[in-house]
Amino acid sequence: MFKLRVDTGGTFTDCWALAEGESHPRLAKVLSSGRLRVPVREWTGETELTITVPSGWRTGDTFFTGYKLESGGESALVLSYSAREARLVLSRPVPKRDSIDLFTREEAPVLGARLLTGTPLDRPFPEIEFRLATTRGTNALLERKGAKVALFVTSGFADLPIIRDQRRADLFALRHERPAPLFSSVMEVDERIAADGRVLKGLSPDANLNDRALELLEAGIDVAAVALLHSHRNPVHEIALRDHLLALGFAHVSTSAELAPLVKILPRLETALANATLQPVMQAFVDHHRERFSGESRLLMMTSAGGLEPMEQFRPKDSLLSGPAGGVSGAAAIAEELGFERVLTFDMGGTSTDVARYDSGFQYDFEQRVGNARVLAPALRIETVAAGGGSICRWVEGGLRVGPESAGAQPGPACYGLGGPLTITDVNLLLGRIDPANFGIPLTSSNLEDARRAALDLQRLAGIGGEEPDSGFLSGLLDLAVEQMADAVRTISVREGADPSEYALLAFGGAGPLHACAIAERLGISTILVPGEAGLLSAYGLECAGIERFAERQIDRVVDDPGIGEIFSTVENEALESLAAAGERGTITRRIAELRLTGQDATLTIEVIPSESLSDAFLNRYAAIFGYTPPAGRAIEVVSYRAIAGTGRKTGREAYAVDSARKPESTEGFFLNRNLLRTGDEVSGPRVIQDPFSTLYLAPKWTATLANNGSLVLTCQGYRGDRARSRPEAVERELFRHRFDHIVREMGTMLQRSAISTNVKERADFSCALLDGDGELITSAPHIPVHLGAMGLCVRKVRERVPMAPGDTLITNHPAAGGSHLPDVTLITPIFDRVGSPPVAYIANRAHHAEIGGITPGSMPPSATCLAEEGVVIAPRHLIREGESCFDEIAAILTNAPYPTRRLSDNLADLNAQLAANRRGAEMLESLLSEHGEEVVAEQFKHLKDRSLEALSHHLERFGDREVAAEETLDDGTPIRVSIQCRKGSLAISFAGSGAVHPGNLNATPAILQSAVLYVLRLWTQSPVPLNEGLMRAVSIDLPDGFLNPSFDEDPMLCPAVVGGNVETSQRVVDTLLKTLGIQACSQGTMNNFLFGDGNFGYYETICGGAGAGPGYDGASALHTHMTNTAITDPEILEQRYPVRLHRFSLRPGSGGGGRWHGGNGIIREIEFLAPLEVSLLTQHRIVAPYGREGGSDGQCGRQTLNGKLLPGIAAFAANPGDRLVIETPGGGGWGTADAESK
């Protein structure tokens, strides 16, 4: 029996086969299009030619008979083939080219099977054990080439897959393009299940549902996805509806609870949609292979989790990452053969790079993003970054960029000769690290010249002269790509508490070994493993994988619940039974639980060892990752449990053992054929070592030794860390920009993962920033705009008030100290380069605490008239003083205020999370300072600000000298007046004439105004520069006393209320600035703040609406705009945690303004209260409509009703069980007259 292992990627299909009785595998790589591209040796006649057959192909006489040959766009049938001469005879003449394509109608894996088994078209295959990994489903999702699907969803939620979590993808875009949903039609189902699984309204398919279903079938839509609320608790309705649809004639129905019995309706719905749309595509793919192989053959599919399952039992959603999983499986086997228990895998291909961590076992994720879809399925934890051989090197807005765009296969890199751009492949070629004679496609001198010209063009844009590509510039481009890939490795190691330098790097893929030394040096790794199958490792990984089945269960019980053990046993039995159904006997190989603190959203994955304490394992892992022990008194909850039953993975080749190193024979020259090496051979860099499927660049100071299993083991001689060398300025600047951005992104990840509250964890209402020694904002993660612009002012105010020393972290929420409103708590950590010197930088973050006291739960009281009524005021002070905790002092402040916090434990837990984020940022920045020095880092800070100033200056030149002005009013008539004067490249913005200090809570602060101005400037320029205070250098702001700049007394009882100024006035200031500059029509202009709670808790959400239209585009519907971008809580999480029921979350048709370009629609959100609660609403644009521009009509005002009775825009009331609140958010304004030239 043949063993055949095939990985079908987007471009290439890798094939590995082992015939019975043979010890060496047969290898081949073919195009995934199902074509064989081969060089022509000679055209010997009009219909005859000889070809060069790659080594490894088993192509005997008559093998290609019956194939089609294509050359120059024309095709002919191959009438005969002579293997000895490699001669083809054709049915008709075709244009004569240097290479030709041979193909049949068979899929690439079948074509690979023919090549490796030597089976021509007219003969049956021998008996084969066939294992397949494929990205067919992934590509179909990304390219929207799946089946047409009908979605059936609980009544009131038909628009959920459109609204999703309400966040916009690009914080600074004016035009928001929403991806098309995966369904073709959606139908609401009249049924309802409660959060605890009780049936509230039974399912009874009526005539309307039946008629609509039959209409869909008549329209050719016979695939359905069913996703009903809380079906993970009780799937009875989904099962009944599935059976009903199948009885009506649907060919396939995917139900969400069957595919993923886990809480959160949105990802479960998207999983059902993804599985449904792929089912016909993948079924046809599987059937094609089943039909080709004999009945005695066994066909197995690789899953994203690195296990195998019979083709007839696999589900499309489980195979989306099967190719990368095969690579990790193969890497783990190679590592074990070589005696390495801990490796970081590095798989670099043409468009992207996959990295993973193997630590004597696989790491798993249970939710993946594929394009815009979230899919719930077990998968090996693999981090993907858009950096590959095809990554485009380009000049954008004054800076170099490498990726994320890729040249792909068409037109490909510049060296392909098809007019493609400069790519990383071209750079390696020009640096002499790729042998043109042994490249994947033959390269001529003309191809090299194409790459050279592309490099010179980019070089000139970067301000570097010369008639030849500069090697320092080219090396710098590689450094930019390496930086991105190294960050991906850090993500799966440092973020999980693992030190990369303690691991070996295992490099594979066509381009992985080419960059492995640079990656290792960047991460301080001293050992690299390069398998003999490096270019085909994903296929070899299929040989190493075992048959596995997962079983999983949502649990949501405290860890010491006496029923936990029984649930674990039930899940394990389900896994074993599923394995038995696949015809296999095995054992439970892994037990994995997801645990969290009660009230927390994110979980930690814990390996369950029956003899050890789950609680202790959780506490130890928590401390290792987040750097602090969880707060006392918080119970630990088991969220879910998964059991893996399997037959076990295998290795079995000889382990690494070299008695003595020796110099290889016949290895003259820079380029070395790997096949010439023998076990024990030792080669020193710099060299290039090649095989037919992969290229290794052995850098200086690295040595490679060939192990018994065919792998190369690379070791570094005395070098650790990033190589100090001179780089072109343009390269150096881009490297530092990337590193600064990485710091704030990592801070955000740490904060969100370690926080307790729904507000931070689920809604992501926080921001992280890096500031220079002057306390000016340098860069920030794309978080919440109303936070970001205020960070610099806050740091400068705090350092004026409180002396800072090494080891300090300071805290404040005071509006007079650069704060916004009291729930937004800011932590500031100064960074010192030398003792006794001032800080050289600051790390800061700001997070919204959903409860911080005040006269109403949620700390955003609509009726507040002074600051003290809004919550606990924290004047600037230490949270950490020279390394010593001051948490007890902060706890005393939070509990001893006139209106103290209702959730002290949540406050302290989120403060710990904020502190962990600052510490992570500080560690990363201090590492940069140690590596490069304070002067270099300060110079790079300055450059980033200069770059932002330059972007604004160019825009001001185009704007010209002029004065513009506009006015808007709040719903209560308070005016906001803006005048802008542009003169000689500077901008003077005045708010003179705006309203006096507000008697309510709509007062803003200078920090809020600066945030709004900075955001609008970044929006106005539409330039991809960091949001930093370089944008403010050419700007002056005149801000008279009034409600936009009130005075603050030392006594909070005498300070104006500001809670609405941050969330509502900020939006209206942006409306007015946009109106002044004529950028676009008004968006919803409000955050639609909705709060409820009682004496024990507070819940807060902001709600999306319509975006304004602009010249050339419609406004987006159901999206957060401008100064906020928080996610909305998943409906099932909302109902599971709080005493409410969500009845409707839908678009509000017709609420967007008309015009040539329409404003986006708002939404409707209907909530039923299930317990006595205090409710607050803080909104705008309930009286003043969002304006249209250039003849476009206004968007509709928002409105809210309680039991049908209209409520004011700012309201507070006591809700009783059964009360229903309906919130309708504003639409965006239209742009242009409706009778203008049609779109």
C-alpha positions, -999 to 999 in steps of 0.1 A, spaced: 0 0 0 12 35 -8 12 62 18 3 95 2 3 128 21 -8 159 3 -11 196 14 -30 217 -10 -22 254 -5 -34 284 -24 -6 284 -49 13 250 -45 4 215 -36 30 196 -17 31 158 -21 49 132 0 47 95 -6 62 63 6 59 30 -13 57 -3 6 92 -16 9 109 17 3 128 37 29 131 71 12 100 92 4 90 104 -30 85 141 -32 68 165 -56 54 200 -57 27 210 -82 6 240 -88 -27 239 -69 -45 248 -101 -39 212 -112 -13 222 -138 22 209 -143 45 237 -156 76 222 -172 105 236 -193 107 228 -229 141 213 -240 134 215 -277 106 219 -302 114 191 -326 85 197 -350 52 215 -353 35 189 -331 65 174 -313 87 186 -284 109 173 -256 106 185 -221 127 185 -189 110 162 -163 117 172 -127 135 145 -107 111 125 -85 83 123 -111 74 87 -120 64 94 -156 69 62 -176 59 57 -213 23 68 -220 21 87 -187 11 120 -203 -10 105 -230 -45 120 -228 -33 151 -210 -39 186 -224 -9 208 -232 -12 246 -232 13 270 -247 9 306 -256 -28 305 -248 -36 276 -271 -41 240 -262 -37 206 -278 -42 169 -268 -11 148 -260 -14 118 -283 17 100 -270 46 103 -246 80 86 -247 97 85 -213 132 78 -225 134 110 -246 107 129 -226 90 134 -260 54 146 -264 34 142 -297 5 167 -300 -28 166 -318 -23 200 -333 4 228 -335 5 254 -307 27 285 -302 62 275 -292 72 288 -258 100 280 -234 76 263 -210 43 246 -213 15 235 -190 2 199 -188 -32 193 -171 -63 172 -169 -96 179 -152 -83 164 -120 -76 182 -88 -40 189 -78 -38 161 -51 -49 135 -76 -23 148 -101 4 146 -74 -7 111 -67 -3 101 -103 32 116 -104 44 98 -73 28 65 -80 34 65 -117 -2 60 -126 -13 72 -161 -48 83 -169 -59 49 -183 -49 29 -152 -65 26 -118 -45 38 -87 -29 12 -65 -43 9 -29 -34 41 -11 -37 54 24 -44 90 15 -41 119 39 -50 154 28 -47 189 42 -62 218 22 -69 255 22 -97 250 -3 -123 260 22 -102 290 35 -98 303 -1 -134 298 -9 -143 319 22 -119 346 14 -129 348 -22 -166 344 -15 -169 313 -37 -191 292 -15 -227 282 -18 -256 305 -16 -269 302 20 -302 310 37 -298 320 73 -325 313 99 -322 333 131 -342 342 161 -368 369 155 -354 404 161 -318 395 151 -318 392 113 -294 421 111 -269 408 137 -245 394 111 -244 429 95 -241 449 127 -217 424 143 -200 441 173 -206 476 158 -169 486 156 -154 501 125 -123 484 111 -104 516 103 -105 542 130 -96 571 107 -114 562 75 -141 585 61 -156 558 39 -163 525 56 -167 495 34 -185 467 51 -178 431 39 -207 414 23 -223 388 46 -220 351 39 -257 346 35 -279 353 4 -311 355 23 -321 357 60 -354 348 77 -364 354 113 -379 325 133 -406 332 158 -392 313 189 -373 321 220 -351 303 246 -340 319 278 -304 323 290 -308 293 313 -322 271 285 -359 274 293 -383 275 264 -400 309 265 -417 306 231 -420 273 213 -410 268 177 -439 261 154 -431 265 118 -459 285 102 -471 289 67 -450 320 63 -418 302 71 -428 273 49 -437 295 20 -405 315 23 -384 283 25 -400 269 -6 -393 302 -24 -357 299 -15 -356 263 -29 -372 275 -61 -345 302 -63 -318 275 -61 -308 281 -25 -309 247 -9 -282 252 18 -292 267 52 -276 279 84 -296 280 117 -285 301 146 -310 306 174 -303 324 207 -291 303 236 -292 271 216 -259 261 233 -280 257 264 -309 240 247 -307 230 210 -342 217 208 -354 244 184 -324 243 162 -327 205 158 -364 207 151 -359 235 125 -330 216 108 -352 185 105 -381 205 91 -359 222 65 -344 189 54 -379 175 50 -389 205 28 -360 197 5 -329 215 17 -297 196 8 -277 207 38 -285 225 71 -257 236 95 -269 243 131 -248 265 154 -251 245 186 -242 212 169 -211 228 154 -200 248 185 -221 243 217 -206 274 233 -219 308 245 -220 339 222 -244 339 194 -224 360 169 -194 337 165 -216 307 167 -238 322 139 -208 330 118 -195 294 123 -228 280 111 -227 303 81 -191 294 72 -197 257 75 -229 260 54 -214 280 26 -184 256 24 -203 224 26 -211 219 -11 -176 232 -21 -158 208 2 -182 179 -5 -174 182 -42 -137 183 -34 -139 152 -12 -161 133 -37 -136 140 -65 -109 123 -46 -131 94 -33 -141 86 -69 -105 85 -82 -91 61 -57 -99 24 -53 -124 11 -28 -96 -4 -7 -79 30 -3 -84 49 30 -90 87 28 -83 109 58 -86 147 62 -63 169 84 -81 192 108 -70 226 120 -62 210 153 -35 188 138 -54 155 139 -69 133 112 -105 122 106 -122 101 79 -131 122 49 -168 111 52 -170 125 87 -152 158 85 -169 192 87 -157 221 66 -152 245 95 -127 221 110 -103 221 80 -97 259 75 -62 258 89 -53 222 82 -24 231 60 -6 252 86 -15 226 112 2 200 90 34 220 91 33 224 129 27 186 132 57 179 111 78 204 129 69 188 163 79 154 150 112 167 136 120 184 169 113 153 189 135 133 166 163 157 173 157 157 210 143 192 213 112 195 235 107 233 230 106 248 195 92 279 179 81 270 144 86 294 115 69 287 81 74 314 55 56 312 22 48 335 -6 21 357 10 23 351 47 43 336 75 29 312 102 46 308 136 37 285 165 51 273 198 56 236 206 63 229 243 63 191 246 27 195 234 6 216 211 -10 249 221 -47 254 209 -71 281 201 -108 276 198 -118 306 178 -102 317 145 -107 346 121 -108 337 85 -112 368 65 -140 386 82 -156 355 97 -151 342 132 -151 304 133 -154 283 165 -133 252 160 -103 237 177 -71 247 160 -34 247 167 -24 281 180 -7 296 149 0 333 145 -1 346 109 15 378 97 12 392 62 49 389 54 62 365 28 84 362 -3 58 381 -23 55 410 2 56 443 -17 83 469 -8 70 504 -14 72 540 -4 40 554 13 35 589 26 71 596 33 81 562 47 90 527 36 66 498 39 70 461 34 37 443 31 10 436 39 1 436 2 15 407 -18 24 405 -55 9 369 -55 15 346 -83 3 371 -109 21 394 -116 44 381 -90 78 396 -80 96 420 -104 120 392 -113 91 371 -128 92 396 -157 55 402 -157 56 438 -145 54 430 -108 66 453 -80 97 449 -59 92 422 -33 112 404 -6 120 376 -32 136 403 -55 156 416 -25 170 382 -17 178 377 -53 197 410 -56 215 403 -24 228 370 -39 209 348 -15 189 330 -43 207 312 -71 190 322 -104 199 289 -120 181 269 -92 151 291 -86 115 277 -87 112 291 -122 142 297 -145 155 333 -142 173 350 -170 195 382 -170 164 401 -182 146 389 -151 175 401 -129 174 435 -146 137 438 -139 144 433 -102 173 457 -103 152 485 -119 124 480 -93 149 483 -65 165 515 -79 131 531 -83 122 525 -47 157 535 -36 154 569 -53 121 576 -36 138 569 -3 164 595 -11 193 571 -18 213 577 -49 235 554 -70 234 535 -102 232 501 -85 209 488 -57 225 497 -24 232 466 -3 225 484 30 191 496 16 182 461 4 193 446 38 172 471 55 141 460 36 147 425 48 151 439 83 116 454 80 101 421 70 121 403 97 108 427 123 72 418 115 79 381 116 98 384 149 69 402 164 47 373 154 70 349 172 70 372 203 32 371 202 31 333 207 59 332 232 65 364 253 27 371 255 23 336 270 51 340 295 77 321 274 112 334 266 121 329 229 158 326 237 150 294 256 136 277 224 151 264 192 137 280 160 125 254 135 123 269 100 105 255 70 85 265 40 100 277 7 114 309 23 115 301 60 151 289 61 162 319 40 153 342 68 158 320 99 192 333 110 179 369 110 148 360 129 169 340 155 193 369 159 165 393 165 150 371 192 183 360 208 178 324 197 210 304 193 198 271 177 179 267 144 165 234 130 159 231 93 143 197 84 153 178 53 116 182 42 116 219 49 99 228 16 73 201 20 70 198 58 32 204 58 28 172 37 52 153 59 33 165 90 3 144 78 25 113 81 32 121 117 -4 130 127 -28 106 145 -65 102 142 -82 125 168 -117 135 179 -126 164 201 -156 167 224 -164 199 242 -190 214 266 -199 248 279 -199 244 317 -199 278 335 -196 264 370 -172 272 399 -142 250 400 -151 233 433 -187 224 421 -192 187 430 -207 180 396 -177 191 376 -160 156 376 -191 140 362 -193 165 334 -156 159 326 -162 122 324 -192 127 301 -172 148 277 -143 123 277 -167 94 269 -182 115 240 -147 119 226 -139 82 229 -173 72 213 -166 96 184 -132 80 178 -148 46 179 -173 58 152 -143 66 131 -132 30 133 -104 36 157 -95 27 193 -75 51 214 -72 69 247 -78 104 260 -46 122 250 -53 157 262 -77 173 287 -81 210 283 -102 234 305 -108 271 300 -109 288 334 -114 324 345 -122 345 375 -160 350 380 -171 381 362 -142 380 338 -147 374 301 -113 361 288 -102 327 298 -69 309 304 -64 275 289 -52 250 315 -39 215 309 -60 192 331 -40 166 350 -64 145 370 -41 142 400 -34 180 403 -54 209 415 -72 229 387 -73 260 410 -35 259 417 -28 254 380 -49 284 371 -34 307 398 1 298 388 -6 304 351 -24 337 358 6 350 378 31 339 351 12 357 323 -1 388 339 26 394 366 3 396 396 -19 373 417 -56 375 411 -76 395 437 -86 376 468 -122 365 472 -128 361 435 -140 326 427 -126 306 398 -150 294 371 -147 265 347 -160 279 315 -156 249 292 -139 215 290 -125 197 260 -113 162 257 -92 149 229 -93 111 221 -67 99 197 -45 72 184 -14 92 192 11 110 170 43 92 158 79 98 149 103 70 144 133 81 125 168 81 139 175 107 165 201 134 162 236 120 169 269 132 154 300 115 167 324 141 152 319 170 129 337 169 96 341 192 66 319 181 36 333 171 3 328 189 -30 313 220 -15 332 248 -33 315 281 -39 289 302 -22 259 281 -33 259 246 -19 236 217 -30 222 202 2 221 167 -14 259 167 -14 260 168 24 264 137 45 256 130 81 280 149 103 291 174 77 296 209 91 293 241 70 300 277 82 283 308 70 280 329 50 267 303 25 235 294 7 224 258 10 197 247 -15 175 218 -23 148 215 -49 121 228 -26 138 253 -2 167 277 3 187 282 35 208 314 40 235 305 66 245 339 80 280 348 92 289 333 126 264 305 121 274 268 116 252 241 101 256 204 109 237 176 91 219 153 115 211 116 110 175 124 101 185 147 73 179 179 92 204 207 95 211 219 130 224 255 130 242 270 160 254 306 165 290 312 176 289 338 203 264 362 189 231 371 206 206 399 198 202 423 169 233 430 148 245 465 152 251 480 118 245 511 99 212 513 80 198 539 57 178 565 75 146 556 58 149 520 69 159 529 105 129 552 108 104 526 96 119 500 119 114 522 149 79 532 139 71 495 138 87 489 172 69 517 188 36 506 174 42 470 186 47 483 221 13 499 223 -4 470 206 11 446 231 0 468 259 -36 467 246 -36 430 243 -22 426 278 -48 450 292 -78 433 275 -67 398 284 -61 405 321 -90 428 329 -121 417 348 -149 440 337 -171 435 307 -164 471 299 -127 465 293 -128 429 283 -158 426 261 -163 463 249 -126 472 247 -132 506 262 -95 515 268 -65 530 251 -28 527 253 -1 552 244 36 559 242 48 595 250 82 611 247 103 628 274 83 661 269 51 642 276 39 645 240 19 617 224 42 597 200 20 568 190 -10 549 202 -28 517 194 -60 523 173 -83 523 204 -107 551 215 -101 585 199 -116 605 228 -89 590 251 -59 592 228 -56 629 221 -59 636 258 -30 614 269 -3 640 264 -20 668 283 -28 644 311 9 633 314 21 669 314 -5 680 341 3 650 363 41 655 362 36 692 372 18 680 403 36 649 414 74 643 414 83 611 396 110 585 403 121 551 389 96 524 398 66 548 399 32 545 383 8 573 389 -30 573 387 -57 600 381 -91 605 367 -94 642 375 -107 664 347 -84 692 358 -54 670 354 -60 660 317 -87 636 325 -120 633 307 -147 620 330 -144 600 362 -149 565 349 -119 569 326 -89 561 349 -54 569 336 -22 551 347 12 568 338 46 551 341 77 572 336 107 556 319 142 566 331 174 560 313 197 571 342 192 576 379 189 613 387 179 623 351 143 632 341 121 607 324 130 600 287 95 587 279 62 577 294 39 547 291 2 554 297 -32 538 294 -67 549 301 -96 525 308 -133 531 314 -144 516 347 -181 508 344 -186 515 381 -167 541 401 -194 555 424 -217 584 419 -254 589 425 -265 562 400 -251 528 391 -227 530 362 -212 563 373 -227 584 345 -257 600 362 -278 621 338 -289 644 366 -255 652 380 -248 689 386 -213 686 402 -183 664 399 -187 646 432 -221 633 422 -205 615 392 -182 593 413 -149 590 431 -124 617 422 -88 606 421 -64 635 421 -29 627 406 -11 604 430 10 572 432 -4 538 425 31 524 427 58 544 446 94 534 437 82 498 433 60 496 464 22 492 460 -2 519 471 -33 499 463 -45 501 499 -46 539 496 -65 538 464 -89 513 478 -95 537 507 -102 566 483 -126 545 463 -146 534 494 -146 566 515 -159 591 490 -193 608 493 -206 584 467 -183 554 468 -178 527 442 -202 498 442 -176 473 427 -143 478 445 -130 444 436 -136 451 399 -119 484 401 -88 469 418 -87 440 393 -89 464 363 -62 486 379 -40 455 382 -47 448 345 -38 484 336 -7 482 356 3 449 339 -2 466 306 21 495 316 47 471 329 47 452 296 51 485 277 78 496 300 98 464 296 96 466 258 106 503 257 134 498 283 147 469 260 148 493 231 166 520 252 192 494 264 198 482 228 200 516 210 205 543 237 183 572 248 196 596 221 187 573 192 152 566 206 146 603 213 156 612 177 131 586 164 104 601 186 111 634 171 111 620 136 76 606 141 63 639 152 80 656 123 64 632 99 29 639 112 36 676 110 48 672 74 16 654 65 -6 682 79 16 709 63 11 693 29 -26 693 35 -26 729 46 -8 739 14 -36 724 -6 -62 740 16 -47 774 11 -51 806 31 -87 810 41 -111 814 70 -141 792 76 -166 789 104 -196 769 115 -220 764 144 -239 735 159 -260 733 190 -267 706 216 -302 694 219 -308 719 247 -296 748 225 -261 752 239 -240 765 210 -207 752 198 -190 778 175 -158 771 156 -138 794 134 -107 782 116 -81 805 100 -54 790 78 -24 813 72 11 805 59 9 768 68 -5 773 103 -40 767 116 -57 788 143 -89 772 157 -111 793 179 -141 782 200 -151 817 209 -188 822 212 -195 787 225 -218 782 254 -212 792 290 -206 766 317 -233 740 315 -256 735 345 -257 697 338 -231 672 329 -222 682 293 -192 702 302 -160 692 284 -123 698 293 -93 710 273 -81 674 271 -114 664 255 -111 693 230 -76 684 222 -87 648 215 -114 661 192 -91 684 173 -63 659 170 -87 633 157 -102 656 131 -68 667 119 -58 630 114 -92 624 96 -87 655 74 -52 646 62 -62 609 54 -25 602 57 -13 569 74 8 587 100 6 579 137 -19 599 158 6 620 177 11 656 188 33 664 158 -1 672 142 -6 700 167 27 718 161 11 740 134 -21 744 153 -32 769 180 -64 766 199 -83 795 214 -106 780 241 -123 807 262 -139 799 296 -172 782 292 -187 747 290 -158 736 267 -132 749 293 -148 752 328 -128 759 359 -123 733 386 -122 739 423 -103 717 448 -136 706 462 -154 682 438 -187 694 452 -179 728 436 -167 714 403 -189 712 372 -202 678 361 -184 665 330 -195 629 324 -216 638 293 -188 661 280 -166 632 273 -191 610 256 -215 635 240 -200 669 238 -169 654 223 -190 640 194 -208 673 188 -174 691 188 -163 667 160 -196 673 142 -189 710 142 -152 708 132 -162 685 103 -189 710 93 -164 738 94 -140 720 71 -167 706 49 -153 671 51 -185 650 53 -221 651 64 -229 647 101 -227 612 115 -250 601 144 -231 625 167 -238 606 199 -226 576 217 -261 567 228 -250 559 264 -272 533 281 -266 523 317 -284 501 342 -277 485 375 -286 484 412 -267 486 445 -244 457 435 -235 463 399 -235 486 370 -236 479 333 -227 504 305 -228 503 268 -226 527 239 -247 520 208 -239 525 171 -258 545 146 -255 559 110 -223 575 95 -224 606 74 -221 604 36 -194 622 18 -184 631 -18 -184 598 -37 -197 575 -10 -227 565 11 -225 566 49 -222 532 66 -251 519 87 -249 506 122 -214 516 130 -196 535 158 -183 568 145 -157 593 154 -148 596 191 -156 561 202 -152 526 188 -163 502 216 -177 468 209 -212 459 220 -218 430 243 -228 398 226 -266 392 232 -261 359 250 -234 373 273 -257 403 281 -286 380 290 -264 355 308 -248 381 331 -275 407 337 -313 406 344 -324 418 310 -337 403 278 -328 417 244 -357 414 220 -344 433 190 -311 445 176 -317 456 140 -312 483 115 -335 513 114 -345 516 78 -348 550 63 -331 568 92 -302 579 70 -305 612 52 -312 612 14 -292 628 -13 -269 618 -42 -250 599 -15 -271 585 14 -264 587 51 -261 555 70 -290 540 90 -291 539 127 -303 508 147 -331 497 170 -323 481 203 -352 467 224 -345 456 260 -369 441 285 -359 445 322 -363 413 343 -356 429 378 -360 463 394 -331 484 380 -320 520 379 -316 531 342 -298 560 327 -297 574 292 -273 601 280 -277 609 243 -278 637 217 -293 643 183 -328 637 197 -339 672 188 -312 686 165 -309 664 134 -276 652 120 -270 677 92 -267 668 55 -242 687 33 -242 701 -2 -279 696 -6 -282 663 11 -310 659 37 -305 655 74 -304 621 91 -333 612 114 -331 621 151 -328 593 176 -355 585 200 -362 562 230 -394 550 245 -403 532 277 -434 510 273 -443 531 243 -439 565 261 -413 589 246 -384 597 269 -361 628 267 -326 624 253 -311 626 288 -331 606 313 -330 585 344 -358 562 357 -365 531 378 -374 501 356 -397 474 368 -397 438 357 -415 436 323 -407 471 313 -395 475 277 -371 502 265 -367 508 228 -337 529 217 -336 541 181 -303 557 172 -298 586 147 -290 582 110 -262 600 92 -267 630 70 -268 627 32 -244 644 8 -254 661 -25 -287 667 -41 -308 637 -50 -314 649 -86 -276 653 -92 -259 630 -117 -267 595 -107 -242 572 -91 
